[in-house]
Amino acid sequence: MSNKKSFRKISVGSDYMNAMHYQVGSFANRKKDLVISDIILDKDEYIVYVMKDNVCQEWKGFNKSAVCHYEYKLAE
């Protein structure tokens, strides 16, 4: 079994109301051409992937020691 875990939403920051929220399926920029496709925990880092023109790439990474609130995907 893989050590990677997949999430639906992650919020980075100690105060949930003022944290940065990243949710799969939401737009990652104001142009609305980048869509968050995956949020993965790989080893000691949360990695946010975006999709643009059917190309998926890493967008942001957060150390596992950062204060994060997350929601798992319930069904795949």
C-alpha positions in Angstrom: 0.0 0.0 0.0 1.2 3.5 -0.9 2.1 6.0 1.8 0.3 8.8 -0.1 -3.0 10.1 1.2 -5.5 12.1 -0.9 -7.6 15.0 0.4 -10.6 16.9 -0.7 -9.8 20.2 1.0 -6.9 21.6 3.0 -6.8 24.8 5.0 -3.4 26.2 6.0 -3.2 28.5 9.0 -3.7 28.4 12.7 -7.0 30.3 12.6 -9.4 28.4 10.4 -11.5 31.5 9.4 -8.4 33.4 8.2 -6.5 30.4 6.7 -5.8 29.8 3.1 -8.3 27.2 1.8 -7.6 24.9 -1.2 -10.4 22.6 -2.4 -10.3 20.1 -5.3 -12.4 21.4 -8.2 -12.1 25.0 -7.3 -10.2 27.7 -9.3 -6.7 28.5 -8.3 -6.5 31.9 -9.9 -8.7 34.8 -10.9 -8.5 34.0 -14.7 -10.2 30.7 -13.9 -7.9 28.8 -16.1 -6.2 26.8 -13.3 -8.3 24.2 -11.4 -7.1 22.4 -8.3 -7.0 18.7 -9.3 -5.5 16.9 -6.4 -4.2 17.4 -2.8 -1.8 14.7 -1.8 0.2 14.0 1.4 3.5 12.5 0.2 6.1 11.8 3.0 6.3 15.1 4.9 4.7 17.5 2.5 1.2 18.4 1.4 1.3 19.0 -2.4 -1.5 20.9 -4.3 -1.7 20.0 -8.0 -3.4 22.1 -10.6 -4.7 21.3 -14.1 -4.5 23.7 -17.1 -5.2 22.6 -20.6 -5.3 18.9 -19.6 -1.8 19.2 -18.1 -1.4 18.5 -14.3 1.5 20.0 -12.4 2.6 20.7 -8.8 1.4 24.2 -7.7 2.1 24.6 -4.0 3.7 22.5 -1.2 3.3 22.8 2.5 5.5 21.1 5.1 3.6 18.6 7.3 4.6 20.5 10.4 2.5 23.6 9.2 -0.8 24.1 10.9 -3.3 22.5 8.6 -6.9 21.5 8.7 -7.9 18.9 6.2 -10.9 16.8 4.9 -10.4 13.4 3.4 -12.1 12.2 0.2 -14.9 9.9 1.3 -15.3 8.0 -2.0 -13.0 7.7 -5.0 
